[in-house]
């Protein structure tokens, strides 16, 4: 079984190193007291983010007032990388809201070691206009991690973070930043732009399609960005998104002989299914083949999820397609016994369906 994340980060080794580095730039720091505050009885039962916030609170108790504490943390932050370093922007998120100017400067600095995408969001909630002004400046920074923060931090629906209702309702303040970064040299920055647009598409699909139509064909990188930005609209069968990428009308495409390797499968097993794709057209067709699984939930209701099979140009005639699907439990999906259904989708249109009993 994979090691729990909370046991991989904020370890005893990291906390000792953190205390030692603070002492090296601030000799008055009481490392012993800091560690005593960390290791309260509740520590072992804390989850990852709880531990991160607890460390921030212990730093607050053992460091000077906020502005001086920031100076100390900025000196040592470059000595840490990855998720452990997220404790620095978390400290700003927890204690810096009333010190906007120095806090935003610190978040721009700390994001180079990890990411300040979560910590910036309370500042956007407090004062959207002023914070977006700073993020627009970050979009022009020479460091790609800072430029990425400009886009990732203002995503309306950033996973594992608070949503931004004001930007969900009206995403227009985000658009100049995305325009500036759409053809960025850094792939991680461009991917962030795509993810931001995908977030926006959940509430404003027509706006995102308008942007994508305007950007399409600018460069290979931008075209790739647009495809990623439209992924949820493509999955949902949005006709305009499908047309944008040249996917054909699915009417002359038939699905025949959809069949399962077996009609009953056990939780943890795989199941193979196959079907014949029949194209009744004289020309090649650009197709997006997907399948949808209606999962049974704990309450007996069904929850649909779409998976991609393949996409590309298909010649006229008959094509045999085979696929394997896993009913193995994951941390993100737990399976329950019952009648499940598998639907085959061609360019957003459901063409055939079959059931399988999960035990």
The 8 nearest C-alpha neighbors of each residue, nearest first, counted from 0:
[[1, 2, 3, 329, 330, 4, 328, 6],
 [2, 0, 3, 4, 330, 7, 6, 329],
 [1, 3, 4, 0, 6, 7, 5, 8],
 [4, 2, 5, 6, 1, 7, 0, 47],
 [5, 3, 7, 6, 2, 8, 47, 46],
 [4, 6, 47, 3, 7, 8, 46, 9],
 [7, 5, 4, 3, 8, 10, 2, 9],
 [8, 6, 4, 5, 10, 3, 9, 2],
 [9, 7, 10, 5, 6, 83, 4, 82],
 [10, 8, 13, 83, 14, 11, 7, 5],
 [11, 9, 13, 8, 12, 14, 7, 6],
 [10, 12, 14, 13, 15, 9, 16, 8],
 [13, 11, 15, 10, 14, 16, 9, 17],
 [12, 14, 16, 10, 11, 15, 9, 17],
 [15, 13, 17, 11, 16, 12, 18, 10],
 [16, 14, 18, 12, 17, 13, 11, 19],
 [15, 17, 19, 13, 14, 18, 20, 12],
 [18, 16, 14, 20, 15, 19, 13, 21],
 [17, 19, 15, 21, 30, 16, 20, 14],
 [18, 20, 16, 22, 17, 21, 15, 23],
 [19, 21, 23, 17, 22, 18, 16, 75],
 [20, 22, 18, 23, 19, 24, 25, 17],
 [23, 21, 26, 25, 19, 20, 28, 24],
 [22, 24, 20, 21, 25, 26, 19, 18],
 [25, 23, 22, 21, 26, 71, 20, 74],
 [24, 26, 22, 27, 21, 23, 28, 71],
 [27, 25, 22, 28, 23, 24, 21, 29],
 [28, 26, 25, 29, 22, 62, 24, 30],
 [27, 29, 26, 22, 25, 30, 61, 62],
 [30, 28, 32, 31, 33, 27, 61, 22],
 [29, 31, 33, 18, 32, 28, 34, 19],
 [32, 30, 34, 33, 29, 35, 18, 36],
 [31, 33, 35, 29, 30, 34, 36, 61],
 [34, 32, 30, 36, 31, 35, 57, 29],
 [35, 33, 37, 31, 36, 32, 30, 38],
 [34, 36, 32, 37, 33, 38, 31, 39],
 [35, 37, 33, 34, 38, 57, 32, 39],
 [38, 36, 34, 35, 39, 33, 57, 54],
 [39, 37, 35, 36, 42, 34, 40, 41],
 [38, 40, 41, 42, 37, 36, 35, 43],
 [41, 39, 42, 38, 43, 44, 37, 45],
 [40, 42, 39, 44, 43, 45, 38, 37],
 [43, 41, 45, 44, 40, 39, 38, 50],
 [44, 42, 45, 41, 40, 38, 46, 39],
 [43, 45, 42, 41, 46, 40, 50, 49],
 [46, 44, 42, 49, 43, 50, 41, 47],
 [45, 47, 49, 48, 5, 50, 44, 43],
 [46, 48, 5, 50, 49, 51, 45, 4],
 [49, 47, 51, 50, 46, 52, 45, 5],
 [50, 48, 52, 46, 47, 51, 45, 53],
 [49, 51, 53, 47, 48, 52, 45, 46],
 [52, 50, 48, 54, 49, 53, 86, 47],
 [51, 53, 55, 49, 54, 50, 48, 56],
 [52, 54, 50, 56, 55, 51, 49, 57],
 [55, 53, 57, 51, 56, 52, 58, 50],
 [56, 54, 90, 52, 58, 53, 57, 59],
 [55, 57, 59, 53, 54, 58, 52, 60],
 [58, 56, 54, 60, 59, 55, 36, 33],
 [59, 57, 55, 61, 60, 56, 62, 54],
 [58, 60, 56, 57, 62, 61, 55, 63],
 [59, 61, 57, 58, 62, 56, 33, 63],
 [60, 62, 58, 59, 33, 57, 28, 29],
 [61, 63, 59, 68, 58, 60, 64, 28],
 [64, 62, 68, 67, 65, 61, 59, 60],
 [65, 63, 67, 66, 68, 62, 59, 69],
 [64, 66, 68, 67, 69, 63, 94, 95],
 [65, 67, 69, 68, 64, 70, 101, 63],
 [68, 66, 70, 69, 65, 64, 63, 71],
 [69, 67, 65, 71, 66, 70, 63, 62],
 [70, 68, 72, 66, 67, 71, 73, 65],
 [71, 69, 67, 73, 68, 72, 74, 66],
 [70, 72, 68, 74, 69, 73, 67, 24],
 [73, 71, 69, 75, 74, 70, 76, 68],
 [72, 74, 70, 76, 71, 75, 69, 105],
 [75, 73, 71, 72, 76, 70, 77, 24],
 [74, 76, 72, 73, 78, 77, 20, 21],
 [75, 77, 73, 78, 79, 72, 74, 109],
 [78, 76, 79, 75, 112, 74, 80, 73],
 [77, 79, 76, 75, 80, 20, 74, 112],
 [80, 78, 77, 84, 76, 112, 83, 81],
 [81, 79, 112, 84, 113, 83, 82, 78],
 [82, 80, 113, 83, 84, 112, 79, 85],
 [81, 83, 84, 85, 113, 80, 8, 86],
 [84, 82, 85, 81, 8, 9, 86, 80],
 [83, 85, 86, 82, 80, 79, 81, 113],
 [86, 84, 87, 82, 83, 88, 113, 89],
 [85, 87, 89, 84, 51, 88, 90, 83],
 [88, 86, 90, 85, 89, 84, 109, 91],
 [89, 87, 91, 90, 115, 85, 118, 86],
 [88, 90, 92, 86, 91, 87, 118, 93],
 [91, 89, 55, 87, 93, 88, 92, 94],
 [92, 90, 95, 88, 89, 94, 93, 102],
 [93, 91, 118, 89, 90, 95, 94, 88],
 [92, 94, 90, 91, 89, 95, 96, 55],
 [95, 93, 91, 92, 96, 90, 65, 97],
 [94, 96, 91, 98, 97, 102, 92, 93],
 [97, 95, 98, 99, 94, 122, 92, 102],
 [96, 98, 95, 99, 94, 102, 100, 122],
 [99, 97, 95, 96, 100, 102, 101, 94],
 [98, 100, 102, 96, 97, 101, 103, 95],
 [101, 99, 102, 103, 98, 104, 105, 97],
 [102, 100, 104, 103, 99, 98, 105, 66],
 [101, 103, 105, 99, 104, 100, 95, 98],
 [104, 102, 106, 105, 100, 101, 99, 107],
 [103, 105, 101, 107, 102, 106, 100, 108],
 [106, 104, 102, 108, 103, 107, 109, 101],
 [107, 105, 103, 109, 108, 104, 115, 88],
 [106, 108, 104, 105, 110, 109, 145, 103],
 [107, 109, 105, 106, 110, 111, 104, 73],
 [110, 108, 106, 111, 112, 107, 105, 88],
 [109, 111, 114, 115, 113, 112, 107, 108],
 [112, 110, 109, 144, 113, 108, 145, 114],
 [113, 111, 80, 110, 109, 77, 84, 81],
 [114, 112, 110, 81, 111, 84, 85, 80],
 [115, 113, 110, 116, 85, 112, 111, 109],
 [114, 116, 110, 118, 117, 88, 106, 119],
 [117, 115, 152, 114, 119, 118, 148, 151],
 [118, 116, 115, 119, 120, 160, 152, 114],
 [117, 119, 92, 115, 120, 116, 88, 89],
 [120, 118, 122, 117, 116, 121, 115, 152],
 [119, 121, 123, 122, 118, 117, 124, 152],
 [122, 120, 124, 123, 119, 125, 118, 92],
 [121, 123, 125, 120, 124, 119, 126, 130],
 [124, 122, 127, 120, 126, 121, 125, 130],
 [123, 125, 121, 122, 126, 127, 120, 163],
 [124, 126, 122, 123, 121, 127, 96, 120],
 [127, 125, 123, 128, 124, 129, 122, 130],
 [126, 128, 123, 130, 129, 131, 124, 125],
 [129, 127, 131, 130, 126, 132, 123, 172],
 [130, 128, 132, 131, 127, 126, 133, 123],
 [129, 131, 133, 127, 132, 128, 123, 126],
 [132, 130, 134, 128, 133, 129, 127, 135],
 [131, 133, 129, 135, 130, 134, 128, 136],
 [134, 132, 136, 130, 131, 135, 137, 129],
 [135, 133, 149, 131, 137, 136, 132, 138],
 [134, 136, 138, 132, 133, 137, 176, 131],
 [137, 135, 133, 134, 138, 139, 132, 140],
 [136, 138, 134, 140, 139, 135, 146, 149],
 [137, 139, 146, 135, 136, 149, 140, 134],
 [140, 138, 137, 136, 146, 141, 135, 179],
 [139, 141, 137, 142, 138, 146, 145, 136],
 [140, 142, 143, 139, 146, 145, 137, 138],
 [141, 143, 145, 144, 140, 146, 111, 139],
 [144, 142, 146, 145, 147, 141, 185, 188],
 [145, 143, 147, 146, 142, 111, 148, 110],
 [144, 146, 148, 147, 143, 142, 137, 107],
 [147, 145, 138, 143, 149, 148, 137, 144],
 [146, 148, 188, 144, 149, 145, 150, 151],
 [149, 147, 151, 145, 152, 146, 150, 116],
 [150, 148, 134, 146, 147, 138, 137, 152],
 [149, 151, 148, 147, 152, 153, 192, 191],
 [152, 150, 148, 154, 191, 153, 147, 116],
 [151, 153, 116, 148, 150, 154, 149, 119],
 [154, 152, 151, 150, 155, 149, 173, 120],
 [153, 155, 195, 157, 151, 156, 152, 198],
 [154, 156, 163, 167, 166, 162, 153, 157],
 [155, 157, 162, 154, 198, 158, 163, 161],
 [156, 158, 154, 160, 155, 159, 162, 161],
 [159, 157, 160, 156, 161, 162, 154, 155],
 [160, 158, 157, 161, 117, 156, 162, 48],
 [161, 159, 158, 157, 117, 162, 156, 120],
 [160, 162, 163, 159, 120, 157, 156, 117],
 [161, 163, 156, 155, 164, 160, 157, 167],
 [162, 164, 155, 166, 165, 167, 161, 156],
 [165, 163, 167, 166, 168, 162, 155, 169],
 [164, 166, 168, 167, 163, 169, 170, 124],
 [167, 165, 170, 169, 168, 164, 163, 155],
 [168, 166, 164, 155, 165, 169, 170, 163],
 [167, 169, 166, 165, 164, 170, 202, 203],
 [168, 170, 166, 171, 167, 165, 172, 164],
 [171, 169, 166, 173, 172, 167, 168, 199],
 [170, 172, 173, 174, 169, 166, 175, 168],
 [173, 171, 170, 174, 175, 131, 169, 166],
 [174, 172, 171, 170, 176, 175, 177, 153],
 [173, 175, 177, 176, 171, 172, 178, 170],
 [176, 174, 178, 177, 173, 179, 172, 135],
 [177, 175, 179, 174, 178, 173, 135, 180],
 [178, 176, 174, 180, 179, 175, 181, 192],
 [179, 177, 175, 176, 181, 180, 174, 182],
 [178, 180, 176, 177, 181, 175, 138, 182],
 [179, 181, 183, 177, 178, 182, 176, 189],
 [180, 182, 178, 177, 183, 189, 179, 221],
 [183, 181, 180, 221, 184, 220, 189, 179],
 [184, 182, 180, 185, 181, 189, 188, 186],
 [183, 185, 182, 186, 188, 189, 143, 180],
 [186, 184, 188, 183, 187, 143, 189, 182],
 [185, 187, 189, 188, 190, 184, 183, 220],
 [188, 186, 190, 185, 189, 191, 147, 143],
 [187, 189, 147, 191, 185, 186, 190, 192],
 [190, 188, 186, 192, 191, 187, 181, 183],
 [191, 189, 193, 187, 192, 188, 186, 194],
 [190, 192, 194, 188, 193, 189, 151, 195],
 [193, 191, 189, 195, 190, 194, 177, 150],
 [194, 192, 228, 190, 196, 191, 224, 195],
 [195, 193, 197, 191, 196, 192, 228, 190],
 [194, 196, 154, 192, 198, 197, 193, 191],
 [197, 195, 199, 193, 198, 194, 228, 200],
 [196, 198, 228, 194, 200, 195, 199, 229],
 [199, 197, 195, 196, 200, 156, 201, 155],
 [198, 200, 196, 201, 197, 202, 203, 195],
 [201, 199, 204, 203, 197, 202, 198, 207],
 [200, 202, 199, 198, 203, 204, 197, 231],
 [201, 203, 200, 199, 204, 167, 168, 198],
 [204, 202, 200, 206, 205, 199, 201, 207],
 [205, 203, 200, 207, 206, 208, 201, 202],
 [206, 204, 208, 207, 203, 209, 200, 210],
 [205, 207, 209, 203, 204, 208, 210, 200],
 [208, 206, 210, 204, 209, 205, 200, 211],
 [209, 207, 211, 205, 210, 206, 212, 204],
 [208, 210, 206, 212, 207, 211, 205, 213],
 [211, 209, 207, 213, 208, 212, 214, 206],
 [212, 210, 208, 214, 213, 209, 215, 225],
 [211, 213, 209, 215, 210, 214, 208, 243],
 [212, 214, 210, 211, 215, 209, 216, 208],
 [215, 213, 211, 212, 217, 210, 216, 221],
 [214, 216, 212, 222, 217, 211, 213, 221],
 [215, 217, 218, 222, 214, 219, 221, 213],
 [218, 216, 215, 214, 221, 219, 222, 220],
 [219, 217, 221, 220, 216, 222, 215, 182],
 [218, 220, 222, 221, 223, 217, 216, 224],
 [221, 219, 223, 218, 222, 224, 182, 189],
 [220, 222, 224, 218, 223, 219, 182, 225],
 [221, 223, 225, 219, 224, 220, 215, 218],
 [224, 222, 220, 226, 221, 225, 219, 227],
 [223, 225, 221, 227, 222, 193, 226, 228],
 [226, 224, 228, 222, 227, 223, 211, 221],
 [225, 227, 223, 229, 228, 224, 222, 230],
 [226, 228, 230, 224, 225, 229, 193, 223],
 [229, 227, 193, 197, 225, 226, 196, 230],
 [230, 228, 232, 226, 227, 231, 233, 197],
 [229, 231, 233, 227, 232, 228, 234, 226],
 [232, 230, 234, 233, 229, 235, 197, 228],
 [231, 233, 235, 237, 229, 234, 230, 236],
 [234, 232, 230, 236, 231, 235, 237, 229],
 [235, 233, 231, 236, 232, 230, 305, 347],
 [234, 236, 232, 233, 237, 231, 347, 230],
 [347, 237, 235, 233, 234, 238, 232, 346],
 [236, 238, 232, 240, 239, 235, 233, 241],
 [239, 237, 241, 240, 236, 242, 347, 233],
 [240, 238, 242, 241, 237, 243, 208, 236],
 [241, 239, 243, 237, 242, 238, 233, 232],
 [240, 242, 238, 246, 239, 243, 244, 233],
 [241, 243, 245, 239, 244, 240, 246, 238],
 [244, 242, 240, 241, 245, 239, 212, 246],
 [245, 243, 242, 241, 246, 240, 226, 239],
 [244, 246, 242, 243, 247, 241, 285, 286],
 [247, 245, 285, 241, 242, 286, 244, 346],
 [248, 246, 285, 284, 249, 245, 286, 346],
 [247, 249, 250, 246, 251, 346, 252, 284],
 [250, 248, 252, 251, 247, 346, 345, 348],
 [249, 251, 252, 248, 253, 247, 348, 279],
 [252, 250, 279, 249, 278, 280, 253, 248],
 [253, 251, 278, 249, 250, 277, 279, 254],
 [252, 254, 277, 276, 255, 278, 251, 350],
 [255, 253, 276, 275, 350, 277, 351, 274],
 [254, 256, 275, 257, 274, 253, 276, 277],
 [257, 255, 274, 275, 258, 254, 273, 276],
 [258, 256, 274, 255, 273, 275, 254, 259],
 [257, 259, 273, 272, 256, 274, 260, 353],
 [260, 258, 272, 261, 271, 262, 273, 257],
 [259, 261, 271, 272, 270, 258, 262, 273],
 [262, 260, 259, 263, 264, 270, 271, 355],
 [261, 263, 355, 356, 259, 264, 260, 354],
 [264, 262, 356, 261, 355, 357, 265, 358],
 [263, 265, 357, 358, 356, 268, 262, 266],
 [266, 264, 358, 357, 268, 267, 263, 326],
 [265, 267, 326, 268, 358, 327, 357, 334],
 [266, 268, 327, 326, 265, 328, 269, 325],
 [269, 267, 326, 265, 266, 327, 325, 264],
 [270, 268, 325, 324, 326, 323, 271, 267],
 [269, 271, 324, 323, 325, 260, 272, 268],
 [272, 270, 323, 260, 322, 259, 324, 269],
 [271, 273, 259, 322, 258, 260, 321, 323],
 [272, 274, 321, 320, 258, 257, 322, 259],
 [275, 273, 257, 256, 320, 319, 255, 258],
 [276, 274, 319, 255, 318, 254, 256, 320],
 [277, 275, 318, 254, 317, 253, 319, 274],
 [276, 278, 317, 253, 316, 252, 275, 254],
 [279, 277, 252, 315, 316, 280, 251, 253],
 [280, 278, 251, 252, 315, 277, 316, 281],
 [281, 279, 282, 278, 315, 251, 283, 284],
 [280, 282, 315, 279, 283, 314, 278, 316],
 [283, 281, 280, 315, 284, 314, 313, 279],
 [282, 284, 314, 313, 315, 312, 285, 281],
 [283, 285, 313, 312, 247, 286, 282, 314],
 [286, 284, 312, 246, 311, 247, 313, 283],
 [287, 285, 310, 311, 246, 346, 284, 288],
 [286, 288, 310, 346, 345, 309, 289, 311],
 [289, 287, 345, 308, 309, 310, 344, 286],
 [290, 288, 307, 308, 344, 306, 343, 345],
 [289, 291, 343, 342, 306, 344, 305, 307],
 [290, 292, 305, 342, 304, 341, 306, 303],
 [293, 291, 341, 304, 303, 340, 294, 305],
 [292, 294, 303, 340, 302, 339, 301, 341],
 [295, 293, 302, 301, 339, 292, 303, 296],
 [294, 296, 301, 299, 300, 335, 337, 302],
 [297, 295, 299, 298, 300, 301, 335, 294],
 [296, 298, 299, 335, 295, 300, 334, 336],
 [299, 297, 296, 300, 295, 301, 335, 302],
 [300, 298, 296, 297, 295, 301, 337, 335],
 [301, 299, 296, 298, 295, 302, 297, 294],
 [302, 300, 295, 294, 293, 296, 303, 299],
 [301, 303, 294, 293, 295, 296, 304, 300],
 [304, 302, 293, 292, 294, 291, 301, 305],
 [303, 305, 292, 291, 293, 302, 306, 294],
 [306, 304, 291, 290, 292, 289, 307, 303],
 [307, 305, 290, 289, 291, 308, 304, 292],
 [306, 308, 289, 309, 288, 290, 305, 287],
 [307, 309, 289, 288, 306, 290, 310, 322],
 [310, 308, 288, 307, 287, 311, 289, 286],
 [309, 311, 287, 286, 288, 308, 312, 285],
 [310, 312, 285, 286, 313, 287, 309, 284],
 [313, 311, 285, 284, 283, 286, 314, 310],
 [312, 314, 284, 283, 285, 311, 315, 286],
 [313, 315, 283, 316, 284, 312, 282, 278],
 [316, 314, 278, 280, 283, 281, 282, 279],
 [315, 317, 278, 277, 314, 279, 318, 280],
 [316, 318, 277, 276, 275, 278, 319, 315],
 [319, 317, 276, 275, 320, 277, 316, 313],
 [318, 320, 275, 274, 276, 321, 317, 273],
 [321, 319, 274, 273, 275, 318, 322, 276],
 [322, 320, 273, 272, 274, 319, 323, 271],
 [321, 323, 272, 271, 273, 324, 320, 308],
 [322, 324, 271, 270, 272, 269, 325, 321],
 [325, 323, 270, 269, 271, 322, 326, 272],
 [324, 326, 269, 327, 268, 270, 323, 267],
 [327, 325, 267, 268, 266, 269, 328, 324],
 [326, 328, 267, 325, 266, 268, 329, 269],
 [329, 327, 333, 332, 334, 267, 326, 330],
 [330, 328, 332, 331, 333, 327, 334, 326],
 [329, 331, 332, 328, 333, 327, 1, 334],
 [330, 332, 329, 333, 328, 334, 327, 326],
 [333, 331, 329, 330, 328, 334, 327, 326],
 [332, 334, 328, 329, 335, 331, 330, 327],
 [335, 333, 328, 332, 266, 336, 326, 295],
 [334, 336, 295, 296, 297, 337, 333, 357],
 [337, 335, 358, 357, 334, 295, 338, 356],
 [336, 338, 357, 356, 339, 295, 335, 358],
 [337, 339, 356, 355, 357, 354, 340, 295],
 [340, 338, 355, 293, 354, 294, 356, 337],
 [339, 341, 354, 293, 353, 292, 355, 342],
 [342, 340, 292, 353, 352, 291, 354, 293],
 [341, 343, 352, 291, 290, 351, 344, 349],
 [344, 342, 290, 351, 350, 349, 289, 352],
 [345, 343, 349, 289, 348, 290, 350, 347],
 [344, 346, 288, 348, 347, 287, 249, 349],
 [347, 345, 287, 348, 286, 249, 344, 246],
 [236, 346, 348, 345, 344, 235, 349, 234],
 [349, 347, 344, 345, 346, 350, 236, 249],
 [350, 348, 344, 343, 351, 345, 342, 347],
 [349, 351, 343, 344, 254, 348, 345, 253],
 [352, 350, 343, 342, 349, 254, 353, 257],
 [353, 351, 342, 341, 343, 340, 354, 350],
 [352, 354, 341, 340, 342, 355, 351, 257],
 [355, 353, 340, 339, 341, 338, 356, 352],
 [354, 356, 262, 339, 263, 338, 340, 357],
 [355, 357, 338, 263, 337, 339, 262, 264],
 [358, 356, 336, 264, 337, 265, 263, 338],
 [357, 265, 336, 266, 264, 356, 337, 263]]
